Amino acid sequence: MSHQRFSPEFKDEAVRQITQRGYSVKEVAERLGVSTHSLYKWVKEAKPAKAEADELAATKLEMQKLKAELRRVQEERDILKKAAAYFARDPG
């Protein structure tokens, strides 16, 4: 058995065919001339990177929501300040 080295780009494309395009590991292995064992290993190695990207996207989304909520709360505060000043004025 030869131990062939594959480029990271080749591995990424093989994993993409399985995870995004829906091909089976067996199909991709036969088409690319790679062992199914190697493909399963590459898919497993790619998952942590995807998890990190998903976590980053979720964090960005949460930050956008929090910024929007902060703007809304600041506007409410400003309105309440104006109302408090209006009602604190001496009527006479």
CNS distance restraints for C-alpha pairs under 8 A (distance, minus, plus):
assign (resid   6 and name CA) (resid  10 and name CA) 6.20 0.50 0.50
assign (resid   6 and name CA) (resid  11 and name CA) 6.66 0.50 0.50
assign (resid   7 and name CA) (resid  11 and name CA) 6.39 0.50 0.50
assign (resid   8 and name CA) (resid  12 and name CA) 6.03 0.50 0.50
assign (resid   9 and name CA) (resid  13 and name CA) 6.16 0.50 0.50
assign (resid  10 and name CA) (resid  14 and name CA) 6.21 0.50 0.50
assign (resid  11 and name CA) (resid  15 and name CA) 6.15 0.50 0.50
assign (resid  11 and name CA) (resid  42 and name CA) 6.75 0.50 0.50
assign (resid  12 and name CA) (resid  16 and name CA) 6.00 0.50 0.50
assign (resid  13 and name CA) (resid  17 and name CA) 6.21 0.50 0.50
assign (resid  14 and name CA) (resid  18 and name CA) 6.70 0.50 0.50
assign (resid  14 and name CA) (resid  28 and name CA) 6.89 0.50 0.50
assign (resid  14 and name CA) (resid  39 and name CA) 7.43 0.50 0.50
assign (resid  15 and name CA) (resid  19 and name CA) 6.03 0.50 0.50
assign (resid  15 and name CA) (resid  39 and name CA) 7.11 0.50 0.50
assign (resid  15 and name CA) (resid  42 and name CA) 6.65 0.50 0.50
assign (resid  15 and name CA) (resid  43 and name CA) 5.58 0.50 0.50
assign (resid  15 and name CA) (resid  46 and name CA) 7.62 0.50 0.50
assign (resid  16 and name CA) (resid  20 and name CA) 5.24 0.50 0.50
assign (resid  16 and name CA) (resid  21 and name CA) 6.67 0.50 0.50
assign (resid  17 and name CA) (resid  21 and name CA) 4.84 0.50 0.50
assign (resid  17 and name CA) (resid  22 and name CA) 6.44 0.50 0.50
assign (resid  17 and name CA) (resid  23 and name CA) 5.85 0.50 0.50
assign (resid  17 and name CA) (resid  28 and name CA) 7.25 0.50 0.50
assign (resid  18 and name CA) (resid  22 and name CA) 5.21 0.50 0.50
assign (resid  18 and name CA) (resid  23 and name CA) 4.83 0.50 0.50
assign (resid  18 and name CA) (resid  24 and name CA) 5.96 0.50 0.50
assign (resid  18 and name CA) (resid  25 and name CA) 6.28 0.50 0.50
assign (resid  18 and name CA) (resid  28 and name CA) 7.31 0.50 0.50
assign (resid  19 and name CA) (resid  23 and name CA) 7.67 0.50 0.50
assign (resid  19 and name CA) (resid  43 and name CA) 7.90 0.50 0.50
assign (resid  23 and name CA) (resid  27 and name CA) 6.42 0.50 0.50
assign (resid  23 and name CA) (resid  28 and name CA) 6.64 0.50 0.50
assign (resid  24 and name CA) (resid  28 and name CA) 6.38 0.50 0.50
assign (resid  25 and name CA) (resid  29 and name CA) 5.97 0.50 0.50
assign (resid  25 and name CA) (resid  36 and name CA) 6.24 0.50 0.50
assign (resid  25 and name CA) (resid  39 and name CA) 6.75 0.50 0.50
assign (resid  25 and name CA) (resid  40 and name CA) 7.43 0.50 0.50
assign (resid  26 and name CA) (resid  30 and name CA) 6.16 0.50 0.50
assign (resid  26 and name CA) (resid  36 and name CA) 6.24 0.50 0.50
assign (resid  27 and name CA) (resid  31 and name CA) 6.12 0.50 0.50
assign (resid  28 and name CA) (resid  32 and name CA) 5.92 0.50 0.50
assign (resid  28 and name CA) (resid  34 and name CA) 7.85 0.50 0.50
assign (resid  29 and name CA) (resid  33 and name CA) 5.56 0.50 0.50
assign (resid  29 and name CA) (resid  34 and name CA) 4.73 0.50 0.50
assign (resid  29 and name CA) (resid  35 and name CA) 5.64 0.50 0.50
assign (resid  29 and name CA) (resid  36 and name CA) 5.58 0.50 0.50
assign (resid  29 and name CA) (resid  39 and name CA) 7.08 0.50 0.50
assign (resid  30 and name CA) (resid  34 and name CA) 6.72 0.50 0.50
assign (resid  30 and name CA) (resid  35 and name CA) 7.90 0.50 0.50
assign (resid  34 and name CA) (resid  38 and name CA) 6.79 0.50 0.50
assign (resid  34 and name CA) (resid  39 and name CA) 7.20 0.50 0.50
assign (resid  35 and name CA) (resid  39 and name CA) 6.53 0.50 0.50
assign (resid  36 and name CA) (resid  40 and name CA) 6.14 0.50 0.50
assign (resid  37 and name CA) (resid  41 and name CA) 6.23 0.50 0.50
assign (resid  38 and name CA) (resid  42 and name CA) 6.15 0.50 0.50
assign (resid  39 and name CA) (resid  43 and name CA) 6.12 0.50 0.50
assign (resid  40 and name CA) (resid  44 and name CA) 6.16 0.50 0.50
assign (resid  41 and name CA) (resid  45 and name CA) 6.16 0.50 0.50
assign (resid  42 and name CA) (resid  46 and name CA) 6.12 0.50 0.50
assign (resid  43 and name CA) (resid  47 and name CA) 6.42 0.50 0.50
assign (resid  44 and name CA) (resid  48 and name CA) 7.75 0.50 0.50
assign (resid  45 and name CA) (resid  49 and name CA) 7.73 0.50 0.50
assign (resid  46 and name CA) (resid  50 and name CA) 6.45 0.50 0.50
assign (resid  47 and name CA) (resid  51 and name CA) 6.04 0.50 0.50
assign (resid  48 and name CA) (resid  52 and name CA) 6.18 0.50 0.50
assign (resid  49 and name CA) (resid  53 and name CA) 6.30 0.50 0.50
assign (resid  50 and name CA) (resid  54 and name CA) 6.09 0.50 0.50
assign (resid  51 and name CA) (resid  55 and name CA) 6.09 0.50 0.50
assign (resid  52 and name CA) (resid  56 and name CA) 6.15 0.50 0.50
assign (resid  53 and name CA) (resid  57 and name CA) 6.20 0.50 0.50
assign (resid  54 and name CA) (resid  58 and name CA) 6.16 0.50 0.50
assign (resid  55 and name CA) (resid  59 and name CA) 6.10 0.50 0.50
assign (resid  56 and name CA) (resid  60 and name CA) 6.20 0.50 0.50
assign (resid  57 and name CA) (resid  61 and name CA) 6.21 0.50 0.50
assign (resid  58 and name CA) (resid  62 and name CA) 6.15 0.50 0.50
assign (resid  59 and name CA) (resid  63 and name CA) 6.12 0.50 0.50
assign (resid  60 and name CA) (resid  64 and name CA) 6.27 0.50 0.50
assign (resid  61 and name CA) (resid  65 and name CA) 6.34 0.50 0.50
assign (resid  62 and name CA) (resid  66 and name CA) 6.13 0.50 0.50
assign (resid  63 and name CA) (resid  67 and name CA) 6.10 0.50 0.50
assign (resid  64 and name CA) (resid  68 and name CA) 6.25 0.50 0.50
assign (resid  65 and name CA) (resid  69 and name CA) 6.19 0.50 0.50
assign (resid  66 and name CA) (resid  70 and name CA) 6.02 0.50 0.50
assign (resid  67 and name CA) (resid  71 and name CA) 6.27 0.50 0.50
assign (resid  68 and name CA) (resid  72 and name CA) 6.33 0.50 0.50
assign (resid  69 and name CA) (resid  73 and name CA) 6.13 0.50 0.50
assign (resid  70 and name CA) (resid  74 and name CA) 6.07 0.50 0.50
assign (resid  71 and name CA) (resid  75 and name CA) 6.21 0.50 0.50
assign (resid  72 and name CA) (resid  76 and name CA) 6.27 0.50 0.50
assign (resid  73 and name CA) (resid  77 and name CA) 6.09 0.50 0.50
assign (resid  74 and name CA) (resid  78 and name CA) 6.19 0.50 0.50
assign (resid  75 and name CA) (resid  79 and name CA) 6.27 0.50 0.50
assign (resid  76 and name CA) (resid  80 and name CA) 6.20 0.50 0.50
assign (resid  77 and name CA) (resid  81 and name CA) 6.12 0.50 0.50
assign (resid  78 and name CA) (resid  82 and name CA) 6.33 0.50 0.50
assign (resid  79 and name CA) (resid  83 and name CA) 6.19 0.50 0.50
assign (resid  80 and name CA) (resid  84 and name CA) 5.95 0.50 0.50
assign (resid  81 and name CA) (resid  85 and name CA) 6.17 0.50 0.50
assign (resid  82 and name CA) (resid  86 and name CA) 6.11 0.50 0.50
assign (resid  83 and name CA) (resid  87 and name CA) 6.19 0.50 0.50
assign (resid  84 and name CA) (resid  88 and name CA) 5.96 0.50 0.50
assign (resid  85 and name CA) (resid  89 and name CA) 6.39 0.50 0.50
